[in-house]
Protein backbone atom coordinates (compact mmCIF):
# COMPACT_ATOMS: atom_id res chain seq x y z
CA UNK A 1 0.00 0.00 0.00
CA UNK A 2 1.29 3.46 -0.90
CA UNK A 3 0.49 6.56 1.15
CA UNK A 4 1.05 10.14 0.07
CA UNK A 5 1.68 12.52 2.99
CA UNK A 6 1.41 16.30 2.67
CA UNK A 7 1.25 19.06 5.25
CA UNK A 8 1.17 22.82 5.80
CA UNK A 9 -0.58 23.68 2.54
CA UNK A 10 -2.19 26.73 4.19
CA UNK A 11 -4.93 27.06 1.59
CA UNK A 12 -2.57 27.18 -1.40
CA UNK A 13 -4.85 26.14 -4.25
CA UNK A 14 -2.11 25.42 -6.78
CA UNK A 15 -0.59 22.95 -4.32
CA UNK A 16 -3.96 21.33 -3.63
CA UNK A 17 -4.64 21.11 -7.36
CA UNK A 18 -1.57 18.90 -7.84
CA UNK A 19 -2.47 16.29 -5.22
CA UNK A 20 -4.96 14.15 -7.13
CA UNK A 21 -2.71 13.92 -10.18
CA UNK A 22 0.23 12.94 -7.97
CA UNK A 23 -1.83 10.37 -6.10
CA UNK A 24 -3.08 8.76 -9.32
CA UNK A 25 0.33 8.83 -10.99
CA UNK A 26 1.96 7.01 -8.07
CA UNK A 27 -0.97 4.66 -7.45
CA UNK A 28 -1.47 5.60 -3.80
CA UNK A 29 -4.21 4.06 -1.69
CA UNK A 30 -4.55 6.99 0.68
CA UNK A 31 -3.47 10.59 1.07
CA UNK A 32 -2.80 12.04 4.53
CA UNK A 33 -3.06 15.81 4.88
CA UNK A 34 -1.23 16.59 8.12
CA UNK A 35 -2.70 19.85 9.32
CA UNK A 36 -2.68 23.58 8.63
CA UNK A 37 -5.00 23.03 5.71
CA UNK A 38 -6.72 26.43 5.64
CA UNK A 39 -5.50 29.88 4.54
CA UNK A 40 -3.61 31.79 7.23
CA UNK A 41 -3.42 35.12 5.42
CA UNK A 42 -6.13 37.77 5.65
CA UNK A 43 -9.22 37.38 7.83
CA UNK A 44 -8.93 34.08 9.68
CA UNK A 45 -12.66 34.13 10.38
CA UNK A 46 -13.27 33.53 6.67
CA UNK A 47 -11.49 30.18 6.66
CA UNK A 48 -14.91 28.55 6.47
CA UNK A 49 -15.28 29.88 2.92
CA UNK A 50 -12.27 27.82 1.86
CA UNK A 51 -13.86 24.69 3.35
CA UNK A 52 -17.18 25.17 1.58
CA UNK A 53 -15.89 26.90 -1.54
CA UNK A 54 -12.84 24.76 -2.31
CA UNK A 55 -12.20 21.77 -0.04
CA UNK A 56 -15.65 20.34 -0.66
CA UNK A 57 -14.94 19.99 -4.40
CA UNK A 58 -11.37 18.87 -3.66
CA UNK A 59 -12.68 16.06 -1.46
CA UNK A 60 -15.31 15.11 -4.03
CA UNK A 61 -12.61 14.55 -6.67
CA UNK A 62 -10.71 12.15 -4.39
CA UNK A 63 -13.93 10.41 -3.46
CA UNK A 64 -14.81 9.89 -7.14
CA UNK A 65 -11.30 8.50 -7.72
CA UNK A 66 -11.83 6.15 -4.74
CA UNK A 67 -8.64 7.32 -3.05
CA UNK A 68 -8.92 7.63 0.73
CA UNK A 69 -8.27 11.15 2.04
CA UNK A 70 -7.32 11.43 5.73
CA UNK A 71 -7.01 14.96 7.03
CA UNK A 72 -7.11 17.14 10.10
CA UNK A 73 -6.91 20.83 10.84
CA UNK A 74 -3.83 22.27 12.53
CA UNK A 75 -2.84 25.05 14.91
CA UNK A 76 -3.18 27.73 12.20
CA UNK A 77 -6.76 26.62 11.46
CA UNK A 78 -9.39 28.14 13.73
CA UNK A 79 -10.98 25.72 16.15
CA UNK A 80 -14.46 27.13 15.57
CA UNK A 81 -14.47 25.60 12.08
CA UNK A 82 -13.78 22.04 13.29
CA UNK A 83 -17.49 21.07 13.14
CA UNK A 84 -17.84 22.41 9.59
CA UNK A 85 -14.72 20.56 8.49
CA UNK A 86 -15.94 17.32 10.04
CA UNK A 87 -19.39 17.73 8.48
CA UNK A 88 -17.80 18.32 5.07
CA UNK A 89 -15.65 15.20 5.43
CA UNK A 90 -18.65 13.07 6.41
CA UNK A 91 -20.34 13.86 3.09
CA UNK A 92 -17.83 11.60 1.31
CA UNK A 93 -17.24 7.89 2.10
CA UNK A 94 -13.55 8.10 1.14
CA UNK A 95 -12.81 11.25 3.15
CA UNK A 96 -12.01 11.02 6.87
CA UNK A 97 -11.43 13.63 9.58
CA UNK A 98 -8.91 11.88 11.84
CA UNK A 99 -8.21 14.73 14.26
CA UNK A 100 -7.36 13.64 17.82
CA UNK A 101 -9.67 10.65 17.69
CA UNK A 102 -8.20 8.35 20.32
CA UNK A 103 -6.94 10.70 23.01
CA UNK A 104 -9.93 13.03 22.85
CA UNK A 105 -12.23 10.04 23.29
CA UNK A 106 -10.72 9.51 26.74
CA UNK A 107 -10.07 13.16 27.61
CA UNK A 108 -13.02 13.53 29.98
CA UNK A 109 -11.98 10.40 31.90
CA UNK A 110 -8.39 11.64 32.19
CA UNK A 111 -9.48 15.01 33.56
CA UNK A 112 -11.83 13.42 36.08
CA UNK A 113 -9.15 11.06 37.36
CA UNK A 114 -6.59 13.85 37.77
CA UNK A 115 -8.99 16.36 39.34
CA UNK A 116 -7.88 19.21 37.09
CA UNK A 117 -9.17 22.74 37.58
CA UNK A 118 -10.51 23.85 34.21
CA UNK A 119 -13.36 25.70 32.53
CA UNK A 120 -14.60 22.43 31.08
CA UNK A 121 -15.16 21.00 34.58
CA UNK A 122 -15.95 24.04 36.73
CA UNK A 123 -18.61 26.73 36.52
CA UNK A 124 -17.33 30.29 35.95
CA UNK A 125 -18.43 31.37 39.43
CA UNK A 126 -16.39 28.53 40.98
CA UNK A 127 -13.27 29.57 39.13
CA UNK A 128 -13.90 33.21 39.99
CA UNK A 129 -14.00 32.30 43.67
CA UNK A 130 -10.79 30.26 43.34
CA UNK A 131 -9.00 33.10 41.58
CA UNK A 132 -10.00 35.69 44.18
CA UNK A 133 -9.18 33.42 47.16
CA UNK A 134 -6.38 30.97 46.25
CA UNK A 135 -4.68 33.43 43.90
CA UNK A 136 -5.84 36.54 45.81
CA UNK A 137 -6.65 38.32 42.58
CA UNK A 138 -8.61 41.51 42.52
CA UNK A 139 -12.11 40.95 41.08
CA UNK A 140 -11.39 43.03 37.95
CA UNK A 141 -8.28 40.99 37.10
CA UNK A 142 -10.10 37.72 37.85
CA UNK A 143 -12.88 38.67 35.43
CA UNK A 144 -10.28 39.56 32.80
CA UNK A 145 -8.56 36.20 33.20
CA UNK A 146 -11.85 34.28 33.09
CA UNK A 147 -12.93 36.12 29.95
CA UNK A 148 -9.60 35.36 28.28
CA UNK A 149 -9.74 31.69 29.24
CA UNK A 150 -13.30 31.35 27.92
CA UNK A 151 -12.38 32.83 24.55
CA UNK A 152 -9.18 30.77 24.26
CA UNK A 153 -11.14 27.60 25.00
CA UNK A 154 -13.71 28.53 22.35
CA UNK A 155 -11.57 29.79 19.46
CA UNK A 156 -7.97 29.02 20.45
CA UNK A 157 -5.10 31.32 21.28
CA UNK A 158 -4.59 32.43 17.67
CA UNK A 159 -8.27 33.26 17.23
CA UNK A 160 -8.30 35.13 20.55
CA UNK A 161 -5.31 37.25 19.51
CA UNK A 162 -6.97 37.92 16.16
CA UNK A 163 -10.24 39.27 17.58
CA UNK A 164 -8.32 41.55 19.93
CA UNK A 165 -7.41 43.43 16.76
CA UNK A 166 -5.73 46.73 17.47
CA UNK A 167 -5.17 46.04 21.17
CA UNK A 168 -1.62 47.03 22.03
CA UNK A 169 0.98 44.31 22.32
CA UNK A 170 1.66 45.49 25.89
CA UNK A 171 -1.97 44.85 26.89
CA UNK A 172 -1.86 41.45 25.20
CA UNK A 173 1.34 40.44 26.99
CA UNK A 174 -0.05 41.57 30.35
CA UNK A 175 -3.23 39.54 29.91
CA UNK A 176 -1.24 36.52 28.74
CA UNK A 177 1.05 36.80 31.77
CA UNK A 178 -1.92 37.05 34.15
CA UNK A 179 -3.39 33.86 32.72
CA UNK A 180 -0.09 31.97 32.80
CA UNK A 181 0.71 33.04 36.37
CA UNK A 182 -2.52 31.78 37.94
CA UNK A 183 -1.61 29.42 40.77
CA UNK A 184 -4.72 27.28 40.27
CA UNK A 185 -3.83 26.93 36.59
CA UNK A 186 -0.13 26.33 37.14
CA UNK A 187 0.25 23.26 39.33
CA UNK A 188 2.13 20.17 38.09
CA UNK A 189 -1.01 18.37 37.02
CA UNK A 190 -2.38 21.38 35.19
CA UNK A 191 0.98 21.96 33.50
CA UNK A 192 0.95 18.37 32.26
CA UNK A 193 -2.62 18.67 31.00
CA UNK A 194 -1.80 21.98 29.34
CA UNK A 195 1.10 20.31 27.55
CA UNK A 196 -1.17 17.54 26.33
CA UNK A 197 -3.81 20.03 25.22
CA UNK A 198 -1.20 22.02 23.29
CA UNK A 199 0.03 18.81 21.69
CA UNK A 200 -3.52 17.96 20.68
CA UNK A 201 -4.04 21.37 19.14
CA UNK A 202 -0.69 21.43 17.35
CA UNK A 203 -0.68 17.69 16.53
CA UNK A 204 2.75 17.14 18.11
CA UNK A 205 3.97 13.73 19.37
CA UNK A 206 3.23 13.24 23.05
CA UNK A 207 5.95 11.55 25.12
CA UNK A 208 4.48 10.45 28.42
CA UNK A 209 4.21 7.34 30.57
CA UNK A 210 0.94 5.40 30.33
CA UNK A 211 -1.70 6.35 32.87
CA UNK A 212 -2.26 3.72 35.54
CA UNK A 213 -5.05 3.19 38.06
Number of C-alpha atoms within 10 A of each C-alpha: 6 11 15 16 14 16 14 16 18 18 19 13 14 9 11 17 11 10 17 18 11 12 20 13 9 12 14 16 15 20 21 17 20 19 21 21 26 24 22 18 9 8 10 17 15 14 21 20 12 15 22 13 11 14 21 16 12 16 23 18 14 21 17 11 13 14 20 20 23 18 24 22 25 22 18 21 27 24 20 15 17 17 10 13 20 18 12 19 24 13 14 18 13 19 23 19 19 17 20 13 9 9 12 13 10 10 12 12 11 15 17 11 10 11 12 19 19 17 14 12 14 12 10 16 10 12 19 17 15 18 23 16 11 11 15 13 18 11 13 9 15 22 17 13 21 18 12 19 18 15 15 16 14 14 18 20 18 15 19 18 17 15 14 12 8 8 11 9 11 9 11 13 11 11 16 15 12 16 19 13 12 18 14 16 18 15 13 9 15 19 13 13 18 14 13 19 14 14 16 18 18 16 18 10 9 11 8 8 6 5 7 4 3
